[in-house]
């Protein structure tokens, strides 16, 4: 399995302390009636968990080594404090490995996201990574309410999908797509001001090289940061070139390619052997409900209808 899900309901704070390692925390109840519940999803590079508290807790200690960590409130009550800062601060609490202090009030709930710091640095544009470092120094990542709400909704859908469709946890393309989607959403939250456009000739050349490279690869195998490194073209410049030329971000272009690849597979599938879920997961779609809606919106029919017409013939190019 490339991913793992679970539910954790400790009997008392001492068990809580043991179970949340690699955090090194002292968990001190601030009132009676301790009750805590966690639902989590782990992959090779990240951990997402949803926590809810029935009683207020005070946490003091160290965050996980090697991880960038941030919280996305779902229900934040007045007693909640992160690093002694009120819960209604405009942004998200964020930290590098180091000291953590916080009070989570009674009835508080939130998502906590931990991402491998080396992967964040490697895959995000340098200016975006520097924005994140600046935010961790202040312990808050500035973000609009709309962007936070969008990110919270995505986390909720991902966690739900992981519990409902356990088969996606053994699909490398689905897990890779999930990890990269999270990094891209984090980049949106940390997006620094835009710079002036580059030279048109340079843009056109970079876009052409990018398209040549990604069309030579299977859609689910493309990694934008690695692609940019290979062709020596910055992620920011590539994004600008895609928007100017196709009115799409590179990520949306890749998703469109993956949808078309899914359709080809479904049309060549074998009835009784091929399933929509398996094909979707192998092309990096981990939210099956959202995948079905995207597919139907693009092709005018549900993927199951496409599969019902499957004709497993060998399709080759008719061009010479």
Helices and strands as residue ranges (DSSP letters): E 4-8, H 13-19, E 24-29, E 36-42, E 46-53, E 57-62, E 67-75, E 81-82, E 85-86, E 92-95, E 99-104, E 109-116, H 117-123, H 126-138, E 140-141, H 145-164, G 166-170, H 172-189, H 200-215, G 219-221, H 224-231, H 235-246, H 250-267, H 276-282, H 288-299, H 303-308
